[in-house]
């Protein structure tokens, strides 16, 4: 299984109240339009510093739980592993 491609512009500005689920929906659309890769939002896994983050978490919550630095928040994504 191949990893998902990187976005052409990987930096996003967003509200701290945006949720991980909203980001997954955005990624699903961007991957389709930029790379012609079809992946459902539900099949994308997002992490911060190696920890998987839950769909309902806001960026603010992820920041407090995992990042906790003055640098810009960095999230990683890939396809969920197949069972």
ZIPEMO-V796462 format. One record per residue. N is the residue number from 0. RES is the residue in one small letter. OMEGA is omega in whole degrees, -180 to 180 (* if undefined). Layout:
<<N,RES,OMEGA> <N,RES,OMEGA>>
This chain:
<<0,x,-178> <1,x,176> <2,x,178> <3,x,-179> <4,x,177> <5,x,176> <6,x,178> <7,x,177> <8,x,-172> <9,x,-179> <10,x,180> <11,x,170> <12,x,-174> <13,x,174> <14,x,176> <15,x,179> <16,x,176> <17,x,-178> <18,x,177> <19,x,179> <20,x,178> <21,x,178> <22,x,178> <23,x,177> <24,x,178> <25,x,180> <26,x,180> <27,x,179> <28,x,-179> <29,x,180> <30,x,179> <31,x,-176> <32,x,-177> <33,x,-170> <34,x,-178> <35,x,178> <36,x,179> <37,x,176> <38,x,179> <39,x,179> <40,x,-179> <41,x,-180> <42,x,177> <43,x,177> <44,x,179> <45,x,-179> <46,x,176> <47,x,-177> <48,x,176> <49,x,180> <50,x,177> <51,x,180> <52,x,-175> <53,x,-177> <54,x,-174> <55,x,-176> <56,x,173> <57,x,177> <58,x,178> <59,x,179> <60,x,179> <61,x,179> <62,x,-177> <63,x,-176> <64,x,-169> <65,x,-169> <66,x,172> <67,x,176> <68,x,-179> <69,x,178> <70,x,177> <71,x,178> <72,x,178> <73,x,176> <74,x,177> <75,x,178> <76,x,174> <77,x,177> <78,x,176> <79,x,177> <80,x,178> <81,x,179> <82,x,*>>
